[in-house]
């Protein structure tokens, strides 16, 4: 049997035709809107049985959910530690959107002290960037200090731009977080501040050192950037998110072909944040073929965390 950290007791199988895995979702501990326990509840109710919360630059939600004092996980749910690192490509001549590549670390060791130190440096950079953005918005005539003061920012381990967007909504400046990004805090807009932190190679190496699987998130450009992927594979990249919630069928197929040709582990996820409704609405857009789930499960079992928690045995019983 798996450890308490891997899964709950056996439970009923999800309804046929629904995605049973999601390896990329966010909680209030970074830039999502739901408490970790509530996101787990909603995901389980939607049919998810293999779940990775991949908050930005922190593992707080996972640690909270598996703490000895925490309520038991829903019966049959396998919870995997994961993280998303927004790595910086500026200066690397990669010509990528906003100068970033997002790297998922799936199955990282949550007890790895060196990795936690790297994540804390990332979070420190986020705090500085966040405050600079607040100041730029204030200078642009869109102050959000009162709205931020009304939020419980202490619960947000990794501050991000969605929180700025929600504060702008509360102030009546925009009607949605998407509008805030489009007009105010997106790349090149009045409230935008360039990110600092790990570059892609450093992020991949840090995830590997923590025993995890590094997988590029929502990289729709993969078919035209195979050379870049090969370069990153030489540094330890092991996966590619072929089934992101935003991908249409043609994009999924094209990115999946790249992963297969390069022998990268195919991963997938909803990238749920919560601004557009409950988890079930986003889950309805998530496609996760059985072969993808099986391959991801095998890869997770080979991570340091997977071996320690006997995750493969949990998969056999699921």
For each residue, the residues with C-beta under 8 A, 3 or more apart:
1: 310 313 314 317
2: 5 6 7 78 309 310 311 313 314 317
3: 6 308 309 310
4: 66
5: 2 66 79 309
6: 2 3 78 79 80 309 310 311 314
7: 2 73 76 77 78 79 314 318
8: 11 72 73 74 75 76 77
9: 72 75 76
10: 75 76 317 318
11: 8 74 75 76 77
12: 75 76
13: 49 76
14: 18 20 47 48 49
15: 18 47
16:
17:
18: 14 15 46 47 283
19: 22 47 48 283 286 287 288
20: 14 47 48 49 50 288 293
21: 48 49 50 51 268 288 292 293 296 297
22: 19 25 43 48 50 51 52 268 269 270 272 283 286 288
23: 50 51 52 54 80 82 104 106 215 241 267 268 269 296
24: 52 54 82 84 104 217 241 244 267 268 269 270 271
25: 22 32 39 43 51 52 53 54 269 270 271 272 279
26: 30 31 32 53 54 55 56 84 271 272 273 274
27: 30 32 34 35 36 39 53 55 61
28: 32 33 34 35 36 155 156
29: 32 36 55 58 60 61 64 155 156 157 158
30: 26 27 55 56 57 58 84 156 157 158 160
31: 26 55 56 156 158 159 160 161 162 163 273
32: 25 26 27 28 29 39 55 162 272 273 274
33: 28 166 273 274 275
34: 27 28 38 39 42 274 279
35: 27 28 38 39
36: 27 28 29 39 40 53 61 62 64 65
37: 40 41 64 65 70 71
38: 34 35 41 42
39: 25 27 32 34 35 36 42 43 53 61 272 274 279
40: 36 37 43 44 51 53 65 73 74 77 79
41: 37 38 44 45 74
42: 34 38 39 45 46 278 279 280
43: 22 25 39 40 46 48 51 77 279 283
44: 40 41 47 48 49 51 74 76 77
45: 41 42 280
46: 18 42 43 279 280 283
47: 14 15 18 19 20 44 283
48: 14 19 20 21 22 43 44 51 77 283
49: 13 14 20 21 44 76 77 78 318
50: 20 21 22 23 78 80 293 296 297 318
51: 21 22 23 25 40 43 44 48 77 78 79 80
52: 22 23 24 25 79 80 81 82 106 269
53: 25 26 27 36 39 40 61 62 65 79 82
54: 23 24 25 26 82 83 84 104 105 106 217 269
55: 26 27 29 30 31 32 58 59 60 61 83 84 157 158
56: 26 30 31 83 84 85 86 122 126 158 160
57: 30 83 84 85 86 119 122 123 126 157 158
58: 29 30 55 61 83 119 123 157 158
59: 55 62 63 81 83 108 110 116 119
60: 29 55 63 64 157
61: 27 29 36 39 53 55 58 64 65
62: 36 53 59 65 66 79 81 82 110
63: 59 60 66 67 110
64: 29 36 37 60 61 67 70
65: 36 37 40 53 61 62 70 73 79
66: 4 5 62 63 70 73 79
67: 63 64 70
68:
69:
70: 37 64 65 66 67
71: 37
72: 8 9
73: 7 8 40 65 66 77 79
74: 8 11 40 41 44 77
75: 8 9 10 11 12
76: 7 8 9 10 11 12 13 44 49 318
77: 7 8 11 40 43 44 48 49 51 73 74
78: 2 6 7 49 50 51 311 314 315 318
79: 5 6 7 40 51 52 53 62 65 66 73
80: 6 23 50 51 52 106 107 300 305 311
81: 52 59 62 107 108 109 110 305
82: 23 24 52 53 54 62 104 105 106 107 108 212
83: 54 55 56 57 58 59 104 105 108 119 207 212
84: 24 26 30 54 55 56 57 102 103 104 105 217
85: 56 57 102 103 104 105 122 197 198 203 206 207
86: 56 57 100 102 195 197
87: 100 101 102 103 197 198 199 200 202 203
88: 99 100 195 196 197 198 199 200
89: 92 94 96 99 100 101 199 200
90: 99 194
91:
92: 89 199 200
93:
94: 89 99 101 228
95:
96: 89 99 100 101 221
97: 100 187
98: 187 195
99: 88 89 90 94 96 194 195
100: 86 87 88 89 96 97 195
101: 87 89 94 96 200 216 219
102: 84 85 86 87 216 217 218 219
103: 84 85 87 200 203 204 207 214 215 216 217 237
104: 23 24 54 82 83 84 85 213 214 215 216 217 239 241 267 269
105: 54 82 83 84 85 108 203 206 207 210 212 213 214
106: 23 52 54 80 82 212 213 215 239 267 296 299 300 303
107: 80 81 82 211 212 213 299 300 303 304 305 306 311
108: 59 81 82 83 105 112 115 207 210 211 212 303 304 305
109: 81 112 115 210 211 212 303 304 305 308
110: 59 62 63 81 305
111:
112: 108 109 115 116 209 210 211 304
113: 116 117
114: 117 118 206 209 210
115: 108 109 112 118 119 206 207 209 210
116: 59 112 113 119 120
117: 113 114 120 121
118: 114 115 121 122 198 206
119: 57 58 59 83 115 116 122 123
120: 116 117 123 124
121: 117 118 124 125 197
122: 56 57 85 118 119 125 126 158 197 198
123: 57 58 119 120 126 127 157 158 159
124: 120 121 127 128
125: 121 122 128 129 195 196 197
126: 56 57 122 123 129 130 158 159 160
127: 123 124 130 131 159
128: 124 125 131 132 196
129: 125 126 132 133 159 193 194 195 196
130: 126 127 133 134 159 160 163 164
131: 127 128 134 135
132: 128 129 135 136 193
133: 129 130 136 137 161 164 185 191 192 193
134: 130 131 137 138 144 145 148 164
135: 131 132 138 139
136: 132 133 139 140 190 191 192 193
137: 133 134 140 142 143 144 164 168 184 185 190 191
138: 134 135 141 142 143 144 145
139: 135 136
140: 136 137 184 190 191
141: 138
142: 137 138 168 171 173 184 190 191
143: 137 138 146 171
144: 134 137 138 147 148 164 167 168 170 171 173
145: 134 138 148 149
146: 143 149 150 171
147: 144 150 151 167 168 170 171
148: 134 144 145 151 153 163 167
149: 145 146
150: 146 147 170
151: 147 148 163 166 167
152: 155 156
153: 148 156 159 163
154:
155: 28 29 152
156: 28 29 30 31 152 153 159 163
157: 29 30 55 57 58 60 123
158: 29 30 31 55 56 57 58 122 123 126
159: 31 123 126 127 129 130 153 156 163
160: 30 31 56 126 130 163 164
161: 31 133 164 165 180 181 185
162: 31 32 165 166 177 273 275
163: 31 130 148 151 153 156 159 160 166 167
164: 130 133 134 137 144 160 161 167 168 180 185 191
165: 161 162 168 169 174 176 177 178 179 180 181 185 275
166: 33 151 162 163 169 170 177 275
167: 144 147 148 151 163 164 170 171
168: 137 142 144 147 164 165 171 173 174 180 184 185
169: 165 166 172 173 174 175 176 177 180
170: 144 147 150 166 167
171: 142 143 144 146 147 167 168
172: 169
173: 142 144 168 169 180 184
174: 165 168 169 177 179 180 183 184
175: 169 179
176: 165 169 179 180 275
177: 162 165 166 169 174 180 181 275
178: 165 181 182 275
179: 165 174 175 176 182 183
180: 161 164 165 168 169 173 174 176 177 183 184 185
181: 161 165 177 178 184 185 186 189
182: 178 179 186 189
183: 174 179 180 186 189
184: 137 140 142 168 173 174 180 181 189 190 191
185: 133 137 161 164 165 168 180 181 189 191 192
186: 181 182 183 189 192
187: 97 98 192
188: 192
189: 181 182 183 184 185 186 192
190: 136 137 140 142 184
191: 133 136 137 140 142 164 184 185
192: 133 136 185 186 187 188 189
193: 129 132 133 136
194: 90 99 129
195: 86 88 98 99 100 125 129
196: 88 125 128 129
197: 85 86 87 88 121 122 125
198: 85 87 88 118 122 202 203 206
199: 87 88 89 92 202 203
200: 87 88 89 92 101 103 203 204 232 235
201: 204 205 232 235
202: 87 198 199 205 206
203: 85 87 103 105 198 199 200 206 207 214
204: 103 200 201 207 208 214 232 235 236 237
205: 201 202 208 209 235 236
206: 85 105 114 115 118 198 202 203 209 210
207: 83 85 103 105 108 115 203 204 210 212 213 214 236
208: 204 205 211 212 214 236 238
209: 112 114 115 205 206
210: 105 108 109 112 114 115 206 207 304
211: 107 108 109 112 208 303 304 305
212: 82 83 105 106 107 108 109 207 208 303 304 305
213: 104 105 106 107 207 238 239 265 267 299 300 302 303
214: 103 104 105 203 204 207 208 236 237 238 239
215: 23 103 104 106 237 238 239 240 241 264 265 267
216: 101 102 103 104 219 222 229 232 237 239 240 241
217: 24 54 84 102 103 104 241 244 269 271
218: 102 241 244 246 247 271
219: 101 102 216 222 225 240 241 255
220: 244 247 251 255
221: 96 224 225
222: 216 219 225 226 229 240 254 255 258 259
223: 226 254 255 257 258
224: 221
225: 219 221 222 228 229
226: 222 223 229 230 258 261 262
227: 230 231
228: 94 225 231 232
229: 216 222 225 226 232 233 237 240 258 262 264
230: 226 227 233 234 262
231: 227 228 234 235
232: 200 201 204 216 228 229 235 236 237
233: 229 230 236 237 238 262 264
234: 230 231
235: 200 201 204 205 231 232
236: 204 205 207 208 214 232 233
237: 103 204 214 215 216 229 232 233 240 264
238: 208 213 214 215 233 264 265 299
239: 104 106 213 214 215 216 259 264 265 266 267 299
240: 215 216 219 222 229 237 255 258 259 262 264 265 266 267
241: 23 24 104 215 216 217 218 219 244 255 266 267 268 269
242: 247 252 255 256 258 259 266 267 268 292
243: 247 252 256 266 267 268 269 286 287 288 289 292
244: 24 217 218 220 241 247 268 269 271
245: 269 270 271 272 282 285 286
246: 218 271 285
247: 218 220 242 243 244 251 252 255
248: 251 252
249: 252 253
250: 253 254
251: 220 247 248 254 255
252: 242 243 247 248 249 255 256 287
253: 249 250 256 257
254: 222 223 250 251 257 258
255: 219 220 222 223 240 241 242 247 251 252 258 259
256: 242 243 252 253 259 260 266
257: 223 253 254 260 261
258: 222 223 226 229 240 242 254 255 261 262 264
259: 222 239 240 242 255 256 262 264 265 266
260: 256 257 263 266
261: 226 257 258
262: 226 229 230 233 240 258 259
263: 260
264: 215 229 233 237 238 239 240 258 259
265: 213 215 238 239 240 259 295 296 299
266: 239 240 241 242 243 256 259 260 292 295 296
267: 23 24 104 106 213 215 239 240 241 242 243 292 296
268: 21 22 23 24 241 242 243 244 286 287 288 292 296
269: 22 23 24 25 52 54 104 217 241 243 244 245 286
270: 22 24 25 245 279 282 283 285 286
271: 24 25 26 217 218 244 245 246
272: 22 25 26 32 39 245 279 282 283
273: 26 31 32 33 162 276
274: 26 32 33 34 39 277 278 279
275: 33 162 165 166 176 177 178
276: 273 281 282
277: 274 281 282
278: 42 274 281
279: 25 34 39 42 43 46 270 272 274 282 283
280: 42 45 46 283 284
281: 276 277 278 284 285
282: 245 270 272 276 277 279 285 286
283: 18 19 22 43 46 47 48 270 272 279 280 286
284: 280 281
285: 245 246 270 281 282
286: 19 22 243 245 268 269 270 282 283
287: 19 243 252 268
288: 19 20 21 22 243 268 292 293
289: 243 292 293
290: 293 294
291: 294 295
292: 21 242 243 266 267 268 288 289 295 296
293: 20 21 50 288 289 290 296 297
294: 290 291 297 298
295: 265 266 291 292 298 299
296: 21 23 50 106 265 266 267 268 292 293 299 300
297: 21 50 293 294 300 301 311 312 315
298: 294 295 301 302 312 315
299: 106 107 213 238 239 265 295 296 302 303
300: 80 106 107 213 296 297 303 305 306 311
301: 297 298 306 307 311 312 315
302: 213 298 299 306 307
303: 106 107 108 109 211 212 213 299 300 306 307 311
304: 107 108 109 112 210 211 212 307 308
305: 80 81 107 108 109 110 211 212 300 308 309 311
306: 107 300 301 302 303 309 311 312
307: 301 302 303 304 310 311
308: 3 109 304 305
309: 2 3 5 6 305 306 314
310: 1 2 3 6 307 313 314
311: 2 6 78 80 107 297 300 301 303 305 306 307 314 315
312: 297 298 301 306 315 316
313: 1 2 310 316 317
314: 1 2 6 7 78 309 310 311 317 318
315: 78 297 298 301 311 312 318
316: 312 313
317: 1 2 10 313 314
318: 7 10 49 50 76 78 314 315
